[in-house]
Amino acid sequence: MKSGSNLEHLLSSGHFVVTAELGPPKSANRAFVENKAALLAGCADAVNITDNQTAIVRLSSIAAGRIVLEQGLEPVIQMTCRDRNRIMLQSDVLGAYALGIKNVLCLSGDHPCFGNHPTAKPVYDIDSLQLVRTVKIMRDEKRFLCGEPIKTEPRMFIGAASNPFATPYEYRVLRLAKKVTAGADFIQTQCIFELDRFRSFMESARKLGLHEKTFILAGVMPVRSHRALEHINENVPGIRVPEEYVKRLKEAKDPAEEGINLAVELIEEVRNIEGIAGIHLMAMMWEEAVAPIVERAGLLPRPLPRVEPSATPELAGAHGRAGSPPSGESEK
């Protein structure tokens, strides 16, 4: 095992996994995170904690990840290159692992111009591909990007994102291959609405053997109204929602219920695609929908964690007391 995380264990054991998302609040409200975590308990094997999504200031993903861990759920912290240089990114990886967090999703991050501080200076010292490689070097080679050794390495399960729907289409699978080569242990895709396009993407991935080198989780986004789908079409580059879905929710007597039905249908479709190891439910600000979707899709009960998450930070890379360097060694 590379990290010992429950997510890694389930994927390696051949389980069809379910991950979900939790967006931290635009405040220091701990109870907000705890309440959202309670909605996801028992229906998600791991929970992504977004990192100032859409470039809006929110509670730290690492802090929220620690709260989620204390609630008995396994976090996947998202880390973006937008706000931090390589020094701070590596520092945060160390800090997250020291707090007991064992999964990380490496992202570039939305540009600040889309957020609530549009004149903020973006960093992008390295990109998401380079961040994947950096975390792998820290874990497997026990050194920082500069070459200095790490006495207690962060044994992270490393994730990356993939968008099969952005043009040029033929480049998307090559970009995926680069992330796998860089060290991505698992992939979470952008939300899927164009099934034929996604099937074509997965066919190309299988030809390169990528489904055998990494675990691919298909992204599914439940929505509550046709306006949400129209917003995606108008404002999210690289995603096109078929008009039939927009019309379906627009004409539905209960759009939210129909949105759940649509999500279940998409899950059933992607489960039949060779190379898909699980789903990633992106029910942003609608965590209440996750449990009924997972249940109706026949994905309950979820397998019990191999080791129950503990409120005590655990350093799997250390030999001795948690938080202490191995006997006879000192940390600098």
N, C-alpha and C positions, 0 to 999 in steps of 0.2 A: 504494500500500500504506500502511495506517495505521501498521503497526508493523514490517513486514518479518519477522515471525515465520514459521516453517515452517508452523504451524497455519493462519495466515491465508492463506499462499500456496496450500496444498493446497485449502482450502475455496473460495477465490476461483477456483481452476483447475477446480473441479467434481469433485474427487476425493471419494469417500465415505470420510470420515475415521474413524479409530479413536483414541479417547483412553481412558486407563486411570487408575487411582488408586494412589497410594502413600502409606501412612500412616506418618509419622515415628515413631521409637521414643519410649518414655517414659524416655529416657536421652540421654546425649551420644555414643552409639555411631554413629560415622560409617560403619563397616563394614556396619551394618544397612541403611542407606540404599543403599549401593553394591550390596549383595547383592540387594535388592529391584529396583533399577534394572536389574541384569543379567537378571533374569527377564522384564522388559518390553521389553528391547532387540530391535528388529526386528519387533515385533508391535503397537506403539502409535506413533502419529505425535506424540503429546504426552502428558505424564503430569501429572495433577493431584496437587499436594502439599497434603494436608489441613492445616488450621490449628487445631491443638488440638481435633480432632474430639470430639464429645460432651462438650465442656468439660473435657477431661482434659489435664493438662500434658504436652506433648510437645516434641521438638526443633522449633525454629522452622521454619515453612514456607519462609521465605526462605533460611535456611541450608541446609535440605535441598534446596531448589530449585537452589541453587548447586552442591551436590554432584552432583545429577542431571545438571546441565548439563556438569560436568566429566567425567561418564561417557558423554557423547555423546548424551544424550536431551534433548528440549526440555520444560522444565517449564511447568506452568500453576499459579502459586501461588494458593492460596485465601486470601482475606483476609476476616476476620469483623469486624463492628462491635461484637461483645460486649466485647472487651478493650481497645479503643483509642478515643480521641476523634478528632475530625477532624484535629487537629494531627499525631498519631502515625500515623494512616492515610496522610496525604499524605507524611509523612516516610518511611514504609516503602515506598510506591510509588516514591519517588525512589531509595531504597536498593536496592530490587530491580532497578530498571532499570539502575542503575550497575553492578550485578553481572552484567549480561547477560541478565536475565530479561525477556521481552517479552510474556508472557500473564498475565492476572490474572482470577480468578473472584471476584466480589463477593457476599458472603453476610452475612446478619445474625448467624448463629451460634447454637448451642444455648445455652440459659440455663444459668448456672453450677450451678443446683440439680441438674442431671443429671450433673454431673461429680465429680471427686475433691476439689473445694474448694467444696462447696455453699453456704457462707456468703460466698463472694467477691461483691463488689459488681459487678454488670454495668454496662457503660458505655452502649452504645447511644446515643451522642451523635447519630449519624445512622444511618439504616437502609440496607439493601442497595441500594434504589432510589436513594437520595441518594449512596451511594458510587459507583455507576455514573456518575452525573452528574458527581461530583467528579473522577473519573479522566478523563472525557471533556473536562472544562474544562481540566485540567492538560495534556492532550495536544493538543487542538485549538485552544484559546484561549491556551495558553502562560501561564497564570496560576493562582495558588492560589485556593482557594475565597473567600478574603478579598478578592481582587482584585489582589493584588501580582503583578507579572510574573515569569515563570520564564525564565531565560536559556537553559537546556538542559532542554527539556521531556521527560518520560518518554513515549515513543511505545509505549504498551501496546495490545495487542489485548484488548478488554474483554469479559468474559463475565459471565453472570448465570445464576441457577438458576430453574427453574419446576416447580411441582408440579401437574400436571393433575388430580390425584385428591383434592384437599382440597375440602371443602365451604365455601361454596356453589360448585358446579361452574361456573356461568355467570360467576362473578367471576374464575376462573383465567385465562382468555384476556385479560380486561381488564387484569389485573395484568401479564401478559406484554407486552401492548401498551405499558403504561407504562414497562417496563424497556427496551423497544426504543426508545421515544421518548427516554428518558434517555440512551441511547447504547450499549446492549448490542450488541456486534458478533456474539456467538454466545451460544447458550443451551444449557445442559445440563439435561435434565429429571430429575425424580425417577425412581427405578427403576419400570419398567413391568411389571405383572402383569395388569392389567385392560385387555386389548387393545381391547375395544369402547369403553370410556371414553376411551382414548387416541385412537382413531380419531375420535371425536366432538370431542375437544379440537382435533385437527389440522384438522378440517373448519372449525371456528370460526376458527382461526388463519388458514386460507387465505382465508376470506371477508373478513378484515380485511387481507389481503395481507402478513401478518407473515412468512411464509416467504420473501418476496422482499426483506425489509428486514433480516433477520438469518439466521444459520445455526443450525438447530435440531438438536441431537444428542440422540438418544433414549437414556435411561438403562436399562441392563440390569445386574442384580445376580445373578451366579451364587452359589448356596449349596450347602453340603455335606450338609445334612440337613433333614429335615422340621421339626426343632426350631427351626432358624433361621427358617423360614417362619412357624411359630407365634409366635415371638418378635416378628417384624415385625407380625403381626396384633394382638398384645396390647400392644405398646409403641410402635409408630411411628404417630403420628397422620397421617391423610391417605393411608394406603396399605392396601389390602385385597388379600390373596393369595387367589385362588379355592381352594376346598376341594379341587378336583380336583388341583391342584399339590401341596398338602400330602399328600394320599393317595398320589399318584404316588411321591413321594420316600420316604414311610413304608414303602411296600410294595416298594421297589426292593432288589435284592440288593446293589447298589453305589450307595448314595445320592449319593456325590460324583460318580460317573460320570453318573448320571441328572441331577444338577444341571447338569453341563456340557451334556448333551443339551438340557435345557430352555432354557438360555441361548441355544444355537445356534438353536433353534426360534423363540424370541422375536426374535432378530436377523433371521431370515429374514422374519418377519411385518412388522416395522417398516420394513425396507428397501423394502417395497412400498407404503408410505404416502407419498403426494405431500408434498413439503416437508421430508422428513427428509434432512439433509446428512451424517449419520454417526451413530455410536453412542458412548456413554460407558460403559465397562465398570467397574462398581464392585465389584471383587472384593477387598473390604477384608480384609487379612490372609490372602488366598488368591491371591496374585499368580501362583502356579504354574499357575493355571487359565486365565490370559489367553491364552497361546500356543496351547494346544489349541482353545480356543473360537474364536479368530480364524482358525485354520487350517481347522477344520471348517466354519466359516461362509463359506469361500471368499474370505477377505479378505487372504490372503497371496499373493505378497509385498507388503509395503507400499511405496508410492512412496518413492524416495530423497529425503532432504531436499535442498532447493534449495541451501542452504549448510550444510555440516556445522557443528554447534555447536562453538564454540571454547572452550578453557579460559581465553582472555583476554577479560575484559569488553569489550563493544563498546557504544559510545554512538551509536546510529544518528542521534540528534537533534543530535549535535555536528558541527562542521565543522573538522576538524583531528585532532590526536592523541586517541585514546580516553582519556577521563578529563580532557581539557583543554577549557577554554572556547574558543569561536571566537576567531580572531585579532583583537586590538584590543578584546576585551571582557573584563570581569572578573566574577567571581561574588561575590555578597554572601552 
